[in-house]
């Protein structure tokens, strides 16, 4: 119980949020440690709810990029339409958890915003051995995507590193532990290396200040990453 109370206070710490904000500004990507944005109870609830959502295999992204990943849709953002929750009760309940006021305020401060960001797309990713996410920019799915937030939901796997390419000659390699959250800007190229053993699972959502229809006008409205 004492640990949970300490975690709650860290979530609201201005000093901690400022530290993460500065790192995000400087590097374009930041890892927020376990039990700061999401408690063990939060993660267990997400895991429980996602079991109710149908899964699809995705091998091609919205910009024709190559992937091999299994996806469960929570909120969708098709071209020409406003974001909406996927069918069923579970997606809405996951979104309520993500948009809880204290978490929303903390994320807003990390992103350096004066007003709330909206979640335009949200989905679960499951990556068994051999799965990967190919090189891409998230803005290929929606030009208004500004930040992606990735919640690590698995413990025992090898490979599956999240690699960001800030420039043509630089790369940053991340392997966040269970319960950690990685935040990165959607303008950077990145990929997830092939999983070697075990299963990598994560919750991924994309934040924007814009609430209207997705302004992407090319590609298929369904089936992309």
Secondary structure in CASP SS format (residue, H / E / C, confidence):
PFRMAT SS
TARGET T0000
AUTHOR 0000-0000-0000
METHOD secondary structure of the structure
MODEL  1
X C 1.00
X H 1.00
X H 1.00
X H 1.00
X H 1.00
X H 1.00
X H 1.00
X H 1.00
X H 1.00
X H 1.00
X H 1.00
X C 1.00
X C 1.00
X H 1.00
X H 1.00
X H 1.00
X H 1.00
X H 1.00
X H 1.00
X H 1.00
X H 1.00
X H 1.00
X H 1.00
X H 1.00
X H 1.00
X H 1.00
X H 1.00
X C 1.00
X E 1.00
X E 1.00
X E 1.00
X E 1.00
X C 1.00
X C 1.00
X C 1.00
X C 1.00
X C 1.00
X C 1.00
X C 1.00
X H 1.00
X H 1.00
X H 1.00
X H 1.00
X H 1.00
X H 1.00
X H 1.00
X H 1.00
X H 1.00
X H 1.00
X H 1.00
X C 1.00
X C 1.00
X C 1.00
X C 1.00
X C 1.00
X E 1.00
X E 1.00
X E 1.00
X E 1.00
X E 1.00
X C 1.00
X C 1.00
X C 1.00
X C 1.00
X C 1.00
X E 1.00
X E 1.00
X E 1.00
X E 1.00
X E 1.00
X E 1.00
X E 1.00
X E 1.00
X E 1.00
X E 1.00
X E 1.00
X C 1.00
X C 1.00
X E 1.00
X C 1.00
X C 1.00
X C 1.00
X C 1.00
X E 1.00
X E 1.00
X C 1.00
X C 1.00
X C 1.00
X H 1.00
X H 1.00
X H 1.00
X H 1.00
X H 1.00
X H 1.00
X H 1.00
X H 1.00
X H 1.00
X H 1.00
X C 1.00
X C 1.00
X H 1.00
X H 1.00
X H 1.00
X H 1.00
X H 1.00
X H 1.00
X H 1.00
X H 1.00
X H 1.00
X H 1.00
X H 1.00
X C 1.00
X C 1.00
X C 1.00
X C 1.00
X C 1.00
X C 1.00
X E 1.00
X E 1.00
X E 1.00
X E 1.00
X E 1.00
X E 1.00
X E 1.00
X E 1.00
X E 1.00
X E 1.00
X C 1.00
X C 1.00
X C 1.00
X C 1.00
X E 1.00
X E 1.00
X E 1.00
X E 1.00
X E 1.00
X C 1.00
X H 1.00
X H 1.00
X H 1.00
X C 1.00
X C 1.00
X C 1.00
X C 1.00
X C 1.00
X C 1.00
X E 1.00
X E 1.00
X E 1.00
X E 1.00
X E 1.00
X E 1.00
X C 1.00
X C 1.00
X C 1.00
X C 1.00
X E 1.00
X E 1.00
X E 1.00
X C 1.00
X C 1.00
X E 1.00
X E 1.00
X E 1.00
X E 1.00
X E 1.00
X E 1.00
X C 1.00
X C 1.00
X E 1.00
X E 1.00
X E 1.00
X E 1.00
X E 1.00
X C 1.00
X C 1.00
X C 1.00
X C 1.00
X C 1.00
X C 1.00
X E 1.00
X E 1.00
X E 1.00
X E 1.00
X E 1.00
X C 1.00
X C 1.00
X C 1.00
X E 1.00
X E 1.00
X E 1.00
X E 1.00
X C 1.00
X C 1.00
X E 1.00
X E 1.00
X E 1.00
X E 1.00
X C 1.00
X E 1.00
X E 1.00
X E 1.00
X E 1.00
X E 1.00
X E 1.00
X E 1.00
X E 1.00
X E 1.00
X C 1.00
X C 1.00
X C 1.00
X C 1.00
X C 1.00
X E 1.00
X C 1.00
X C 1.00
X C 1.00
X C 1.00
X C 1.00
X C 1.00
X C 1.00
X C 1.00
X C 1.00
X C 1.00
X C 1.00
END
